[in-house]
Amino acid sequence: MKENENTTKPSLKLQAYQYLKTKILNCEYAPSQFLNEQKLCAEMGNISRTPMRDALGRLEQEGLITILPKKGLMVSPITDEDVHSIYEVRLLVEPYALRVYGAQLPRDELEHFVTLMQHPELMLDFCAEDDAFHELLISSLPNRYLRSAHDSITGQNSRFRIMTGKVGMIGQKETCEEHLAILEPALAGDWNAAADALTHHLELAREKAEGVLDRIHLGE
């Protein structure tokens, strides 16, 4: 019996972690929403509190859950500072990765995105393709510390985009044009120009995000 428990506990921990993280990133658990540990266990088929607490601890380390003394569990809010930090990290990491390591990117994958950006009607999920495009641009970055910093803000970026989708933060036509402006010099092997175009793209995205922050107040 103990052997079976030992082999199932890691699986339950992982399942609880993935379940909660998906709910948080998709804003099914909204920022600043309070969560009840017992109810969370019940949601997952009455699992024990041990794997649930392990999952909550991981999510707290990732900044997605805040444990408040005497109050309980709260989904971490997205603050103005969080949004500014997201773009600060992206502007530091993404253009650098493309400028220094872009030559290692698979040409066929870059060409694939050219086709998609020229024909956005082929995309079933524009936001998912946008994420995949930016992930490709940093995929050759070998520095695990920079990758860790970038990975740490991707979840928050997804939450922010979902929360603000109703106010049209992402313009599909403009985004495709900006992506093509990055891809054209990249396919020509001009990685400095590609990185400059990426910087411009991210700066425009930051301006849009700041405009959204002027209209809504996050985290309340």
DASUL-V722109 format. One record per run of one state. SS is the DSSP state (H for helix, E for strand, - for the rest). FROM is the first residue (numbers start at 0). TO is the last residue. If there is no record, write none. Layout:
SS_FROM_TO ; SS_FROM_TO
This chain:
-_0_0 ; H_1_24 ; -_25_32 ; E_33_34 ; -_35_35 ; H_36_42 ; -_43_47 ; H_48_60 ; -_61_63 ; E_64_67 ; -_68_70 ; E_71_74 ; -_75_78 ; H_79_103 ; -_104_105 ; H_106_117 ; -_118_118 ; H_119_121 ; -_122_124 ; H_125_137 ; -_138_142 ; H_143_166 ; -_167_170 ; H_171_186 ; -_187_189 ; H_190_214 ; -_215_219
